[in-house]
Amino acid sequence: MKEKRVGSVFYISVSVIILFVLWGFIFPNHLEEQAANALAFTTNAFGWFYLMATFFFLAFAFYLAFGPYGKIKLGDDDDEPEYSFFTWFAMLFSAGMGIGLVFWGVAEPIYHFITPPLNLAEGFTPDAARYALRYSFFHWGLHPWAIYTIIALALAYSQYRKGESGLISATFRPLIGDRVDGPIGKGIDTLAAIATAAGVATSLGLGTLQINGGLSYIFGIPNNVSIQLTIIFIVTILYMISSTTGLNRGIRYLSNLNLGLAIGLLAFVLIMGPSAFILEAFTTTIGAYLGNIIPMSFRMTPFSQGTWVGAWTLFYWAWWVAWAPFVGTFIARVSRGRTIKEFVLGVLLVPSIFGAIWFATFGGSAIYFDIFENRGISDAVSSDVTTALFITLEQFPLGMVLALLATFLIITFFITSADSATFVLGMITSRGVLNPANSTKLTWGVLQSSVAAVLLWSGGLNGLQTASIVAALPFAVIMVFMILSITKALNEEVREEKRKEKKRRKKLDELLKQQMDQ
């Protein structure tokens, strides 16, 4: 049964989003100018914080898995997982990365192949190719999933182990007590809702750009803002229909469909493409990525004042943080009954490995075609990044069929991401109810699509990137304190378990002593 209670978090966050949308539609140039100023300030003043915090999240995630908390269940001790592993992975993958992975799977490696990260190599060279894949693995690997892991685990533990509501603010009860029920808690949930709307709007905008790119490539439809706004309108109707069917119908089925399509497309390209090259590229890049993960995590350019880190790594880390309230809440919602170790390793490793295989397959194929067969993919990406995937698929048998399949995949990823986001935004702004009212979900569905539309209208891809980096900063700070709170709660549970174990042993010793005395 759906509860229809909304409070101040809903009204404040909705009001902020509406004002932002009106600002963008009425004064698009002013919004673009102010967004650029905010972006410059955030990256210059707080770029170091994004890098430090994200690596800290990764280190803490591994500590959760292999430290003293690994056997604790996210739920009662006798709870079993609600979903099979495949369905669980499909749902968190579709919610967590879908559109972005398809959009950047070819575009990012080719971008870095043309202009290598941090000027570490000359463009269009073997060294450029190595760095291109390494940084693609880096941006889509362990770090983003560590961000999701932290907030998802805090929510799942708080909700299923401690009986709290599904609100993000509830995870702070061990740290600040009942103050989470007052203005502090409402402020946390409001920031989470706003960050989620901005982060999801970024992905919806990227998805719209690529859907337009696919339709332009296949059918010759113009690639412009008017078409993009039309795409947003049509797909919004589709995902709002899906969102009203509930978690176990719409989102679950579409997530399984998405993962099946993605695996099918991946397998076809891997088998029909330069298979040996792809597997060798995957192997050598995984080694280079893991071997350099620490210096890559902390690399900035204070002595040269370069802009690459801000345009790429900081954008990605902020994007993932902006997505964290949404994806974390959603992953927590579908993860009851798993141990902390199983949860962390599942969320952290499986999607990271899949993402690495995706980039090695699609990005590696594109680089292979450019280096060894001079197919001109780099030129195509330079002129229109939204067609990168389709130009690459053209090189394979049944290229047009693959392009149609890829476009359909992007649309379904769009639907599942937006569908899941409306579900989570409904939860956050309805006092944590597990099944928010359809009216609340539909409100958020319209608003997040409106944000994507206004960002495309005012600034295109740059506007989308700016929204993530600026909106995510407050929530990154919140996540640091969330770690302190969850650590306090877990330590208390471990201490309590040790006290119980000590009492059990003492009682057993007394029973044994009584039997020996008899």
C-alpha positions as CSV (number, residue, x, y, z in Angstrom):
1,M,0.0,0.0,0.0
2,K,1.4,3.4,-1.0
3,E,1.6,6.1,1.7
4,K,0.9,9.6,0.5
5,R,2.7,11.7,3.1
6,V,5.1,14.3,2.1
7,G,6.7,17.0,4.2
8,S,9.0,20.0,4.2
9,V,11.8,18.1,2.4
10,F,9.5,17.6,-0.6
11,Y,8.3,21.1,-0.8
12,I,11.7,22.7,-0.3
13,S,13.5,20.5,-2.8
14,V,10.8,20.8,-5.4
15,S,10.7,24.6,-5.0
16,V,14.5,24.8,-5.5
17,I,14.3,22.6,-8.6
18,I,11.3,24.6,-10.0
19,L,13.2,27.9,-9.5
20,F,16.2,26.5,-11.2
21,V,14.2,25.3,-14.2
22,L,12.5,28.7,-14.5
23,W,15.8,30.4,-14.3
24,G,17.2,28.3,-17.1
25,F,14.2,28.7,-19.4
26,I,13.8,32.5,-18.9
27,F,17.5,33.5,-18.6
28,P,19.5,30.7,-20.3
29,N,22.6,32.8,-20.9
30,H,22.7,34.1,-17.4
31,L,22.4,30.5,-16.0
32,E,25.2,29.4,-18.3
33,E,27.5,32.3,-17.1
34,Q,26.8,31.7,-13.4
35,A,27.2,28.0,-13.8
36,A,30.6,28.5,-15.3
37,N,31.6,30.7,-12.4
38,A,30.4,28.2,-9.9
39,L,32.2,25.4,-11.7
40,A,35.5,27.3,-11.7
41,F,35.2,28.1,-8.0
42,T,34.3,24.5,-7.1
43,T,37.1,22.8,-9.0
44,N,39.8,25.4,-8.0
45,A,38.9,25.5,-4.3
46,F,37.6,22.0,-3.6
47,G,39.1,19.7,-6.3
48,W,41.6,18.4,-3.7
49,F,38.7,17.4,-1.5
50,Y,36.9,15.4,-4.2
51,L,40.1,13.4,-4.8
52,M,40.9,12.8,-1.1
53,A,37.4,11.9,-0.2
54,T,36.8,9.5,-3.1
55,F,40.0,7.6,-2.3
56,F,39.0,7.5,1.4
57,F,35.6,6.0,0.3
58,L,37.4,3.3,-1.6
59,A,39.7,2.4,1.2
60,F,36.9,2.3,3.7
61,A,34.8,0.0,1.5
62,F,37.5,-2.6,1.5
63,Y,37.9,-2.2,5.3
64,L,34.1,-2.9,5.6
65,A,34.5,-6.1,3.6
66,F,37.6,-7.5,5.2
67,G,37.5,-5.9,8.7
68,P,35.5,-7.1,11.7
69,Y,32.1,-6.3,10.2
70,G,32.0,-8.6,7.2
71,K,29.7,-11.3,8.7
72,I,27.1,-8.8,9.9
73,K,23.8,-9.2,7.9
74,L,21.9,-6.3,6.4
75,G,18.7,-7.4,8.1
76,D,17.8,-10.0,10.7
77,D,20.2,-12.9,11.1
78,D,17.8,-15.3,9.4
79,D,16.9,-13.1,6.5
80,E,17.7,-14.4,3.0
81,P,18.4,-12.2,-0.1
82,E,15.2,-10.9,-1.7
83,Y,16.5,-11.2,-5.3
84,S,18.7,-13.6,-7.2
85,F,22.3,-12.5,-7.8
86,F,21.7,-11.9,-11.5
87,T,18.6,-9.8,-10.9
88,W,20.3,-7.9,-8.0
89,F,23.3,-7.2,-10.2
90,A,21.1,-6.2,-13.2
91,M,19.1,-3.7,-11.1
92,L,22.1,-2.0,-9.4
93,F,24.0,-1.9,-12.7
94,S,21.1,-0.4,-14.7
95,A,20.5,2.1,-12.0
96,G,24.2,2.9,-11.4
97,M,25.8,3.4,-14.8
98,G,23.7,2.4,-17.7
99,I,23.4,5.5,-19.9
100,G,26.8,6.8,-19.1
101,L,28.6,3.6,-19.8
102,V,27.0,3.3,-23.2
103,F,27.7,7.0,-24.0
104,W,31.3,7.1,-22.9
105,G,32.3,3.4,-23.8
106,V,33.8,4.6,-27.1
107,A,33.9,8.3,-26.7
108,E,36.1,8.5,-23.6
109,P,38.9,6.2,-24.8
110,I,38.9,7.9,-28.2
111,Y,39.0,11.4,-26.6
112,H,42.0,10.4,-24.5
113,F,43.6,8.7,-27.6
114,I,43.4,12.0,-29.4
115,T,44.4,14.2,-26.5
116,P,46.1,12.0,-23.8
117,P,45.4,12.7,-20.1
118,L,47.7,15.3,-18.5
119,N,49.9,15.4,-21.7
120,L,51.4,12.0,-20.6
121,A,51.9,11.0,-24.3
122,E,51.6,12.2,-27.9
123,G,48.2,11.8,-29.4
124,F,47.4,8.9,-31.8
125,T,50.3,6.8,-30.5
126,P,50.5,3.4,-28.7
127,D,51.3,5.2,-25.4
128,A,48.2,7.4,-25.9
129,A,46.1,4.3,-26.4
130,R,47.4,2.8,-23.2
131,Y,46.6,5.9,-21.1
132,A,43.3,6.2,-22.8
133,L,42.1,2.8,-21.7
134,R,43.8,3.1,-18.3
135,Y,42.0,6.3,-17.4
136,S,38.7,5.0,-18.7
137,F,39.0,2.0,-16.4
138,F,39.9,4.4,-13.6
139,H,36.9,6.7,-14.1
140,W,34.4,3.9,-14.3
141,G,36.0,1.3,-12.0
142,L,36.4,0.9,-8.2
143,H,36.1,4.5,-7.2
144,P,32.5,5.2,-8.3
145,W,31.2,1.9,-7.0
146,A,33.0,2.6,-3.7
147,I,31.0,5.8,-3.4
148,Y,27.8,3.9,-4.1
149,T,28.8,1.1,-1.6
150,I,29.3,3.5,1.3
151,I,25.9,5.2,1.2
152,A,24.0,2.0,0.2
153,L,25.5,0.0,3.0
154,A,24.8,2.8,5.5
155,L,21.2,2.9,4.4
156,A,20.7,-0.9,4.3
157,Y,22.2,-1.4,7.7
158,S,20.2,1.5,9.2
159,Q,17.0,0.4,7.6
160,Y,17.1,-3.4,7.8
161,R,19.3,-4.0,10.8
162,K,18.3,-1.2,13.0
163,G,14.7,-0.6,11.9
164,E,15.2,3.0,10.8
165,S,13.3,4.7,8.0
166,G,14.7,4.7,4.4
167,L,15.9,8.3,4.8
168,I,19.5,9.2,4.3
169,S,19.3,11.3,7.5
170,A,18.4,8.2,9.5
171,T,22.0,6.9,9.0
172,F,23.2,9.7,11.2
173,R,21.3,8.7,14.3
174,P,24.4,6.9,15.8
175,L,26.3,10.2,15.4
176,I,23.8,12.9,16.4
177,G,21.0,11.0,18.0
178,D,17.4,12.3,17.7
179,R,18.6,15.5,16.1
180,V,18.1,13.6,12.8
181,D,14.4,14.1,13.3
182,G,14.8,17.9,13.3
183,P,16.1,20.6,10.9
184,I,19.5,18.9,10.6
185,G,18.0,15.7,9.2
186,K,15.6,17.6,6.9
187,G,18.6,19.6,5.6
188,I,20.5,16.4,4.8
189,D,17.5,14.9,3.0
190,T,16.9,18.1,1.1
191,L,20.5,18.2,-0.1
192,A,20.3,14.6,-1.1
193,A,17.2,15.2,-3.2
194,I,18.7,18.2,-4.9
195,A,22.0,16.4,-5.6
196,T,20.1,13.4,-7.0
197,A,18.0,15.5,-9.3
198,A,21.1,17.2,-10.7
199,G,23.1,14.0,-11.1
200,V,20.3,12.1,-12.8
201,A,19.5,15.1,-15.0
202,T,23.1,14.9,-16.2
203,S,22.7,11.3,-17.2
204,L,19.4,11.9,-18.8
205,G,20.9,14.7,-20.8
206,L,23.7,12.5,-21.9
207,G,21.2,9.8,-22.9
208,T,19.2,12.3,-24.8
209,L,22.3,13.5,-26.7
210,Q,23.2,10.0,-27.7
211,I,19.7,9.0,-28.6
212,N,19.6,12.0,-30.9
213,G,23.0,11.0,-32.2
214,G,21.8,7.5,-33.0
215,L,18.6,8.7,-34.7
216,S,20.7,11.2,-36.7
217,Y,23.1,8.5,-37.7
218,I,20.5,5.9,-38.6
219,F,17.6,8.0,-40.0
220,G,19.2,11.4,-40.8
221,I,17.1,13.2,-38.2
222,P,18.6,16.6,-37.3
223,N,20.9,16.7,-34.3
224,N,19.7,19.8,-32.4
225,V,18.1,21.1,-29.2
226,S,14.6,20.9,-30.5
227,I,14.8,17.3,-31.3
228,Q,16.5,16.6,-28.0
229,L,13.7,18.3,-26.1
230,T,11.2,16.2,-28.0
231,I,13.1,13.0,-27.1
232,I,13.1,14.0,-23.4
233,F,9.3,14.6,-23.6
234,I,8.6,11.2,-25.2
235,V,10.9,9.1,-23.0
236,T,9.6,10.9,-19.9
237,I,6.1,9.6,-20.7
238,L,7.5,6.1,-21.1
239,Y,9.4,6.0,-17.8
240,M,6.6,7.6,-15.9
241,I,4.4,4.7,-17.1
242,S,7.0,2.3,-15.9
243,S,7.4,4.1,-12.6
244,T,3.8,3.6,-11.7
245,T,4.0,-0.2,-12.1
246,G,6.3,-0.5,-9.1
247,L,9.7,-1.9,-8.2
248,N,9.0,-5.6,-8.8
249,R,7.4,-5.1,-12.2
250,G,8.7,-2.2,-14.2
251,I,12.1,-1.7,-12.9
252,R,12.9,-5.3,-12.3
253,Y,11.9,-6.5,-15.8
254,L,13.5,-3.6,-17.6
255,S,16.8,-4.0,-15.6
256,N,17.0,-7.7,-16.6
257,L,16.2,-6.7,-20.2
258,N,18.9,-4.0,-20.1
259,L,21.6,-6.3,-18.8
260,G,20.7,-9.0,-21.3
261,L,20.9,-6.6,-24.2
262,A,24.1,-5.1,-23.0
263,I,25.7,-8.5,-22.6
264,G,24.5,-9.6,-26.0
265,L,25.9,-6.5,-27.7
266,L,29.1,-6.8,-25.8
267,A,29.5,-10.5,-26.7
268,F,28.8,-9.8,-30.4
269,V,31.5,-7.0,-30.6
270,L,34.0,-9.1,-28.6
271,I,33.5,-12.2,-30.9
272,M,33.2,-10.4,-34.2
273,G,35.8,-7.7,-33.5
274,P,39.6,-7.9,-32.9
275,S,39.1,-10.4,-30.1
276,A,42.8,-11.1,-29.4
277,F,43.6,-7.4,-29.3
278,I,40.6,-6.7,-26.9
279,L,41.6,-9.5,-24.5
280,E,45.3,-8.4,-24.5
281,A,44.2,-4.7,-24.0
282,F,42.0,-5.7,-21.1
283,T,44.7,-7.7,-19.5
284,T,47.5,-5.2,-19.8
285,T,45.2,-2.3,-18.8
286,I,43.9,-4.0,-15.7
287,G,47.5,-4.5,-14.6
288,A,48.4,-0.9,-15.3
289,Y,45.2,0.4,-13.6
290,L,45.7,-1.6,-10.4
291,G,49.5,-0.8,-10.4
292,N,48.9,2.9,-10.6
293,I,45.6,3.3,-8.8
294,I,47.1,5.3,-5.9
295,P,49.0,7.9,-7.8
296,M,46.1,8.3,-10.3
297,S,43.7,8.8,-7.4
298,F,45.7,11.8,-6.1
299,R,47.0,13.4,-9.3
300,M,46.4,17.1,-9.7
301,T,48.2,19.8,-11.6
302,P,49.0,22.6,-9.1
303,F,52.3,23.5,-10.8
304,S,51.0,23.7,-14.4
305,Q,47.4,24.9,-13.7
306,G,46.1,22.4,-16.2
307,T,42.3,21.9,-16.7
308,W,42.2,18.2,-17.6
309,V,41.7,16.9,-14.0
310,G,38.7,19.3,-13.5
311,A,37.2,18.4,-16.9
312,W,37.5,14.7,-16.4
313,T,38.3,13.2,-13.0
314,L,36.6,15.8,-10.9
315,F,33.6,15.7,-13.1
316,Y,33.3,12.0,-12.8
317,W,33.8,11.9,-9.0
318,A,31.3,14.7,-8.5
319,W,28.9,12.9,-10.9
320,W,29.1,9.7,-8.9
321,V,28.6,11.6,-5.6
322,A,25.6,13.3,-7.1
323,W,24.2,9.9,-8.1
324,A,25.1,8.4,-4.7
325,P,21.8,9.3,-2.8
326,F,19.8,7.8,-5.6
327,V,21.8,4.8,-6.5
328,G,22.7,4.1,-2.8
329,T,19.1,4.3,-1.8
330,F,18.1,2.0,-4.6
331,I,20.8,-0.6,-4.0
332,A,19.9,-0.6,-0.3
333,R,16.3,-1.2,-1.2
334,V,17.1,-4.4,-3.1
335,S,19.9,-5.7,-0.9
336,R,18.2,-7.0,2.2
337,G,19.5,-10.3,3.6
338,R,23.1,-10.0,2.3
339,T,26.2,-9.9,4.6
340,I,28.3,-6.8,4.6
341,K,31.2,-8.7,3.0
342,E,29.0,-10.2,0.3
343,F,27.3,-6.8,-0.3
344,V,30.5,-4.8,-0.5
345,L,32.4,-7.2,-2.8
346,G,29.3,-7.7,-5.0
347,V,28.6,-4.0,-5.4
348,L,32.3,-3.0,-5.7
349,L,33.9,-5.7,-7.8
350,V,31.3,-7.2,-10.2
351,P,30.2,-3.9,-11.9
352,S,33.8,-2.6,-12.0
353,I,34.9,-5.7,-13.8
354,F,32.0,-5.6,-16.2
355,G,32.8,-1.9,-16.9
356,A,36.4,-2.7,-17.6
357,I,35.4,-5.4,-20.1
358,W,33.0,-2.9,-21.7
359,F,35.6,-0.3,-22.2
360,A,38.2,-2.8,-23.4
361,T,35.7,-4.2,-25.9
362,F,34.1,-1.0,-27.3
363,G,36.9,1.5,-26.7
364,G,39.6,-1.0,-27.5
365,S,37.9,-1.9,-30.8
366,A,37.6,1.8,-31.8
367,I,41.3,2.4,-31.0
368,Y,42.2,-0.8,-33.0
369,F,40.3,0.4,-36.0
370,D,42.1,3.8,-35.8
371,I,45.6,2.5,-35.2
372,F,45.7,-0.5,-37.5
373,E,43.0,0.1,-40.1
374,N,42.8,3.9,-40.3
375,R,39.0,3.9,-40.1
376,G,38.7,7.6,-39.1
377,I,36.8,7.0,-35.9
378,S,38.8,9.8,-34.1
379,D,37.8,12.3,-36.7
380,A,34.1,11.3,-36.3
381,V,34.4,11.7,-32.5
382,S,36.1,15.0,-32.8
383,S,33.2,16.4,-34.9
384,D,30.3,14.8,-33.0
385,V,30.9,12.8,-29.8
386,T,27.3,11.5,-29.7
387,T,27.9,9.3,-32.7
388,A,31.1,7.7,-31.4
389,L,29.4,4.4,-30.6
390,F,27.5,4.2,-33.8
391,I,30.6,4.9,-36.0
392,T,32.3,2.1,-34.2
393,L,29.5,-0.4,-34.6
394,E,29.4,0.5,-38.4
395,Q,32.7,-1.3,-38.7
396,F,31.1,-4.7,-37.8
397,P,28.8,-7.0,-39.8
398,L,25.1,-6.0,-39.4
399,G,26.3,-2.5,-38.3
400,M,23.0,-0.9,-38.9
401,V,21.2,-3.6,-36.8
402,L,23.7,-3.1,-34.0
403,A,23.2,0.7,-34.2
404,L,19.4,0.2,-33.8
405,L,20.0,-2.2,-30.9
406,A,22.3,0.2,-29.2
407,T,19.8,3.0,-29.6
408,F,17.1,0.8,-28.1
409,L,19.5,-0.1,-25.2
410,I,20.1,3.6,-24.5
411,I,16.4,4.3,-24.4
412,T,15.8,1.4,-22.0
413,F,18.7,2.5,-19.8
414,F,17.2,6.0,-19.9
415,I,13.9,4.6,-18.7
416,T,15.4,2.4,-15.9
417,S,17.6,5.2,-14.6
418,A,14.9,7.8,-14.6
419,D,12.4,5.2,-13.3
420,S,14.6,4.3,-10.4
421,A,15.4,7.9,-9.7
422,T,11.7,8.9,-9.4
423,F,11.2,5.9,-7.1
424,V,14.1,7.0,-4.8
425,L,13.3,10.7,-4.9
426,G,9.8,9.8,-3.9
427,M,11.2,7.8,-0.9
428,I,13.6,10.6,0.2
429,T,10.9,13.2,0.1
430,S,8.1,11.1,1.6
431,R,9.7,10.5,4.9
432,G,11.4,7.3,3.8
433,V,8.3,5.2,2.9
434,L,9.3,2.1,0.9
435,N,6.5,2.6,-1.7
436,P,6.0,6.3,-2.4
437,A,2.8,7.5,-3.9
438,N,2.5,7.7,-7.7
439,S,1.7,11.4,-7.6
440,T,5.1,12.0,-5.8
441,K,7.0,9.9,-8.3
442,L,5.3,11.6,-11.2
443,T,6.1,15.0,-9.8
444,W,9.8,14.1,-9.6
445,G,9.7,12.5,-13.1
446,V,8.6,15.7,-14.6
447,L,11.1,17.8,-12.7
448,Q,14.2,15.7,-13.4
449,S,13.4,15.7,-17.1
450,S,12.8,19.5,-16.9
451,V,16.3,19.9,-15.3
452,A,17.9,17.9,-18.1
453,A,16.0,19.9,-20.7
454,V,17.0,23.3,-19.2
455,L,20.7,22.2,-19.0
456,L,20.7,21.1,-22.6
457,W,18.9,24.4,-23.5
458,S,21.4,26.6,-21.7
459,G,24.7,24.8,-22.0
460,G,24.7,21.4,-23.6
461,L,27.2,18.9,-22.4
462,N,29.2,21.6,-20.5
463,G,26.0,22.5,-18.6
464,L,25.4,18.9,-17.7
465,Q,28.9,18.5,-16.3
466,T,28.7,21.8,-14.3
467,A,25.4,20.7,-12.6
468,S,27.0,17.5,-11.2
469,I,30.2,19.1,-9.9
470,V,28.6,22.0,-8.1
471,A,25.5,20.2,-6.7
472,A,27.5,17.2,-5.4
473,L,30.0,19.1,-3.2
474,P,27.7,19.5,-0.1
475,F,26.8,15.8,-0.3
476,A,30.4,14.7,-0.5
477,V,30.9,16.4,2.9
478,I,27.8,14.6,4.2
479,M,29.2,11.3,3.1
480,V,32.4,11.8,5.1
481,F,30.3,12.2,8.3
482,M,28.1,9.3,7.2
483,I,31.2,7.1,7.4
484,L,31.8,8.3,11.0
485,S,28.2,7.4,11.9
486,I,28.2,4.0,10.4
487,T,31.5,3.1,11.9
488,K,30.2,4.1,15.3
489,A,27.1,1.9,14.9
490,L,29.1,-1.1,13.6
491,N,31.7,-0.9,16.4
492,E,28.9,-0.8,18.9
493,E,27.4,-4.0,17.4
494,V,30.7,-5.7,17.4
495,R,31.3,-4.8,21.0
496,E,27.8,-6.0,21.9
497,E,28.4,-9.3,20.1
498,K,31.6,-9.8,22.0
499,R,29.8,-9.1,25.3
500,K,27.2,-11.7,24.4
501,E,29.8,-14.2,23.4
502,K,31.6,-13.6,26.7
503,K,28.4,-14.2,28.6
504,R,27.7,-17.4,26.6
505,R,31.2,-18.7,27.3
506,K,30.9,-17.9,31.0
507,K,27.5,-19.7,31.2
508,L,29.0,-22.7,29.3
509,D,31.9,-22.8,31.7
510,E,29.6,-22.8,34.7
511,L,27.5,-25.6,33.2
512,L,30.7,-27.7,32.6
513,K,31.9,-27.0,36.1
514,Q,28.6,-28.1,37.6
515,Q,28.7,-31.4,35.6
516,M,32.2,-32.0,36.7
517,D,31.3,-31.4,40.4
518,Q,28.5,-34.0,40.0
